[in-house]
Structures are given as structure tokens and as C-alpha cells.
């Protein structure tokens, strides 16, 4: 299901225009993102799921070494 499909279904089920359903969709996502702004926060929607921020290591050690080597090469004349 795409964003457009979801908005169309919301509009049909609620008996509102697609524009109003689109605004409701955007408002929902803004609220979800706002609830996840702080570290360790989570948003729980009963019957649907729990969303939480997950922090992962950006790069593995081997990749980090390769990036460091590339940066050193760039600095060399």
C-alpha cells in the first residue's frame, strides 16, 4: 500500500476529502516523529505497534580504517 492508497482509504472510510485525509496523515506522522525526538523515547499504538529510536554504530571497524586511509590520501599532495 502506498501513501496515496492509504490517504484514499482514510478519506473513503472517514467520509472526508482526500485533502483533509492528507493533512490528517501528515499530522499523524509529525506527531509520531515528535514523540521520538528524545533519546530513549518510544511511541506505543495499542493494537498496532511500538516505535522507538534505535542507535546503531555507523560503520564497522574495517570500513572505518578504509575511510581513514582515503582521507589521508586526499590530504597528501
N, C-alpha and C positions, 0 to 999 in steps of 0.2 A: 504494500500500500504506500503510495506516495503522499507527500504533503497536500497536494491538490485533491487527491482522493479523500483524505481524512477531512479536510475542510468541507468538501462537498457533502460527505456523510454527516458531519456535525450540523451543517446548515439544514439538511433534509430532516434529520431526527429532531432538531430543536425548533424547526419551523421558522428559521431566520434566514436572512440573506447570506450569500457567500462572503460578502464584505464583513458583515458582523461576525461570522464564524471565523474568518481570518484574523480579525482583531482579538477574538477570544483565544484562538490558538497561540498567537504571538504573546498575549498576556500570560497564558499558562507557561510558556517556555521562559519568559522573563522571570516569572515567579520561581520557577524551578532553578534557574541559574542563580538568581539572587539568594536562594536558600542554600546554595552550595559554595558561596563566596569564601567563607572562612574555612580554615584547615580543620579537618575532623568533623565537619558538619555533614548531616545527611537529611534527605527528604524521604518520608515514607508515605506512600499512597496505598492505603489498605485495599487489598484485593487486586493490586496491580504490581507493586514492587517497591523496592527501596533504592534510592540513588545516593551515592556518596562519592566524594572526591578520593581518588587514589593517586598517590605519588609513587612514581617509579624512577629507577635510575635511568638517566638519559642515554648513556652509552655504556657498552661493555668495556672492560679494561683494554682488550686488544684493539678495539676501534679507537679508543682514546689515544693509545700510543701512535696509531697511524695518523690521526688528526694532528697530534703534536709534531710529528715528523713533517707533515705537509706544511704546517705553519712555520717551522724552522726553515724549510726550503724556500718559502716565499720571502722570508726576511733576508736570506743570503743574497749577496749581489751577483 
